[in-house]
Amino acid sequence: MLSFWKKLRWLLPLLALGPGLALAQNCPDPQATNYNPGATTNDGSCQYAATATPLPPRAQLNMELSESSGLQLLGGQLWSHNDSGNDPVLFRLDTTSGQTLQRVRLSNAANTDWEDLAADANYLYVGDFGNNFGNRRDLRVLRVARADLGATATTATAEAINFSYPDQTDFTSRLNQHNFDCEAFFFAHDSLHLFTKDWVDFKTRYYTVPAAPGTYVAHLKATFDVNGLITAADINPAGTVASLLGYDTRSGAAFVWLLSGFGGTRYLGANKRRIELPSVIAVGQVEGLAFGPRNRVFISNERVSNALLTVPAQLYALGVGRWLPGATALATIPAASADVGIVATPNPARQRLHLARANGATGAATIRVLSLQGQEVLTETLAAGTQQQDVDLAGLEPGVYVLRLELGGRAHTQKLVVP
């Protein structure tokens, strides 16, 4: 056991670095107030200045979807649903106009309290786990085959994934006075990841449940003080950024938490940044969240109508890339090189990127364009017999990307600027 003075001598060099570094030696995010350029790991200690953003509406939803409570993007198509007391219907939406394009009714499942959507490559998952009174013993997720949600489908069937909480022993009915409500989940690593809506302590508890039909006891993984009520969750297609949506009944604030820099399923173990959204008086009770392309999230709200105000059900789109780590990635990306046998010009490249072989290189080549968070946004192949080729960049938003050139077992990575 170290004596007090030996411990103090050990701490002095850290204290000399300043209060931020002394308390957080492993914050690698340059946007954090306690950023440490020498950090080699991420211990989840990054802290951020208060950040707020407007949330202008993108489109108004039809009245039939006035209680939009979940969102999920499937193959570029946005799906939603209403919550408890409504029909068991899934709605496919136009992301520009908000209009309903398709309705699919689940023929063998009721809408006890549908609260969120999740998806993998083969299934859409419907979270029937809303539990306002804390007394439900029939919590479940409904699994629907994506193949049954084709453009002409009007009905589908579901399989049940039943679960319970390992730490709930009291099922007394208490409206909004307990910690066993849930309105948020996503799919990743063969499991469903659930985040509770804790009415008593305004935290969230993170559980996992297998993504296969059956009956399970959820596994409690972690707890996080979100300072509010979590109503939706999603993870981006690359699996590098997760997000939690919510609001605070005490202040009327809406917010979104961005989770990044994690390894595996340690979603609460790395960067946690809160972005303040406008008050629920302006944007309603936000309930649905889904990642779209290029670090954009879609958000929906339930319609609010009372003697004081009316907020219609609306669809919003918010770009969150500006608040994610990535600035330091540019320092490690080398300049253009012909070593791999492919030269890409010009850079910056506004509309097209020209590829040409160099140094007598042969064979098929792969060209990948990735976001700074590692999400692949474009892929092209240069055929073995082709000496040069143009890559169309018109679909990319202006910004900084990572260009990866692969040929014959070699790879070269460089920065790509799209002005």
Helices and strands as residue ranges (DSSP letters): H 4-16, H 19-23, E 51-52, E 57-60, G 63-65, E 68-74, E 77-82, E 89-93, E 100-106, E 116-119, E 123-128, E 140-145, G 146-149, E 155-156, E 159-164, E 181-188, E 191-197, E 204-210, E 214-217, E 219-224, E 229-235, E 241-247, E 254-260, E 271-277, H 280-283, E 285-291, E 296-302, E 304-305, E 310-311, E 314-319, G 321-323, G 327-332, E 342-345, E 352-357, E 365-370, E 376-382, E 388-392, E 399-407, E 410-418
